[in-house]
Amino acid sequence: MAHRKTWRPIIFSCSNTGDRVQALLPNDAVEPSANDLHPVTCIACDGVHVIDPRTGPTRGAERS
């Protein structure tokens, strides 16, 4: 059977609207490192937030 990537939910605050937003990030078996940044499309503002799994959003959203 092929290896499947598992996902875990994360909740963060949208920097544009202030709304709490849920997204899914890869659930890696090892601890996340400083280089693990994941782009997430925000359902509150339709922008893209870059998420650090250890600390949450790292930059403001970029509108698409």
Steps between C-alpha positions, in 0.01 A plus 500: 500500500628847414604733781229755570565845639291575805370846577429683824276800558639832613304807607648846447382860492476664157717811504259682266163427661589383851280192451609163633564268206555124487740349247678168449877454520703186428551293813866406471637226721791716613484829686450801271812704435547871433502430124154339498281776356167414337284729282132481598208658314294693754123454480444826688682738262574286189867580551799274559662480843838336557471277806783384724361189677684595818386862530206558263485762220832660413397779261195699401269355240555553131179551305445263209 
